[in-house]
Amino acid sequence: MKRILTLLLGLTTIFAGVSWAGTAEQDSTERLRNAGVVLNEIMAAPDKGIPEEVLDNAKCIVVVPNLVKGGFIVGGKHGRGVATCRTSTGWSAPAFISVGGGSWGLQIGV
C-alpha cells in the first residue's frame, strides 16, 4: 500500500510539472505575441510612433504590454513583458522580464 501511494504521489507530481511547463510555454508565447502587437501599434501611429533615429541608436528595447499602476497614498505597479538587446550580429533572443514596484506619497489613481 505504501508503494502504491508513493507511486501515485510521484505520478501526480510529474503530471503537475508537465501541465505547469505547458502553461509556462503558453504564457511565454502570449507575452511575445502581445509585445509584438503593442510595438507594431506604436510604430503604426503616424503622430506618436518612435522616431527611426531613436530605434537606430537603441541598445535595448523593452515592451511591457500590460503594466498596471495604481495607488491611493500607497501605490504599486506590476507588469510582465519582453526585452531584447542589440548585439554585433543583430538582436538577441527575447528575455522575459517582470516589472514591479511600490511608492508612497500624495497620489491617487489607477
Protein Blocks (a to p, Z undefined) as FASTA:
>chain_A
ZZmmmmmmmmmmmmmmmmmmmmmmmmmmmmmmmmmmmmmmmmmpmklcccfklmmmpmbd
cddfbaccddehiacdddddddddddfkbccdddddddddddedjdedZZ
